């Protein structure tokens, strides 16, 4: 496109995005750590060049990601990985609002998401 041509409209942009989307692209999911009491999971994300620990309570995974209450560790990790894009987005949104570390996610954070 040259500068004299008209700009792309919304449907053109959507076509470009859909054509360039890679269905095989994987989201990097950090290795989560399960607490000794099995009530929280923690993981580390990169935020503005720093490593930030994020903590998500198991009850959030049960309430918002369909984790069964009696799930074993492998299932807990799988549920976290399956929902990681949303979990990470909530953590990053919380980091933008305040810089408290570690980031402790709550049920209220997911209710607003």
C-alpha positions in Angstrom: 0.0 0.0 0.0 1.3 3.5 -0.8 0.6 6.6 1.1 -1.9 7.7 -1.6 -4.1 4.7 -1.2 -6.9 4.7 1.2 -6.3 3.2 4.7 -7.4 -0.4 5.5 -10.9 -0.7 6.8 -11.9 -3.0 9.7 -12.8 -6.0 7.5 -9.4 -5.7 5.7 -7.6 -5.7 9.1 -9.6 -8.7 10.3 -8.7 -10.6 7.2 -5.0 -9.9 7.7 -5.1 -10.9 11.4 -6.9 -14.1 10.6 -4.6 -15.0 7.7 -1.5 -14.5 9.9 -2.8 -16.2 13.0 -0.9 -19.4 13.7 -3.2 -22.1 15.1 -0.1 -24.0 16.3 1.4 -21.1 18.3 1.8 -22.1 21.9 1.5 -19.8 24.9 4.5 -20.1 27.3 3.2 -21.3 30.6 5.7 -21.2 33.5 6.1 -24.2 35.7 3.7 -23.7 38.7 4.6 -24.6 42.2 1.9 -26.1 44.5 2.1 -25.0 48.1 2.7 -27.6 50.9 -0.9 -27.2 52.1 -2.1 -27.5 48.4 -4.2 -24.4 48.8 -2.3 -22.1 46.4 -0.2 -22.3 43.2 2.5 -19.9 42.4 4.3 -19.1 39.1 6.7 -16.4 37.9 6.0 -14.0 35.0 8.2 -11.4 33.5 7.0 -7.8 34.2 8.9 -4.9 32.8 12.2 -6.8 32.9 11.6 -8.2 36.4 10.5 -11.6 37.6 7.3 -11.4 39.6 5.8 -14.2 41.5 2.0 -14.6 41.2 -0.1 -16.7 43.6 -3.5 -18.1 42.7 -5.6 -19.8 45.4 -7.0 -23.3 44.5 -10.5 -22.0 45.3 -10.2 -19.6 42.3 -9.4 -22.6 40.0 -12.4 -24.4 41.5 -14.7 -21.4 41.1 -13.6 -20.1 37.7 -11.8 -22.9 35.9 -13.9 -26.0 36.8 -11.3 -27.7 39.0 -12.9 -30.5 40.9 -12.4 -30.1 44.7 -10.8 -33.6 44.9 -8.4 -33.1 42.0 -4.9 -34.4 42.3 -1.8 -32.3 41.7 -1.5 -33.2 38.0 -5.1 -32.1 37.4 -4.5 -28.8 39.3 -1.5 -28.1 37.1 -3.3 -29.0 33.9 -6.3 -26.7 34.8 -3.8 -23.8 35.5 -2.1 -24.4 32.2 -5.4 -24.6 30.3 -6.6 -21.3 31.8 -3.2 -19.6 31.9 -3.9 -16.9 29.3 -6.8 -15.6 31.4 -4.9 -16.1 34.7 -1.9 -14.2 33.3 -4.1 -11.4 32.0 -5.7 -10.9 35.4 -2.3 -10.9 37.1 -0.9 -8.3 34.6 -4.0 -6.1 35.0 -3.5 -6.3 38.8 0.2 -5.3 38.3 -0.8 -2.3 36.3 -3.0 -1.1 39.1 -0.5 -1.6 41.9 3.0 -2.9 42.2 2.6 -5.0 45.3 4.6 -8.2 45.0 4.0 -11.0 45.1 0.8 -10.7 43.1 -2.0 -12.5 45.0 -5.0 -13.2 42.9 -8.4 -13.4 44.5 -11.9 -14.5 43.5 -12.8 -10.8 43.1 -10.0 -10.4 40.5 -11.6 -13.1 38.4 -15.1 -11.9 38.9 -14.2 -8.6 37.3 -12.3 -10.3 34.4 
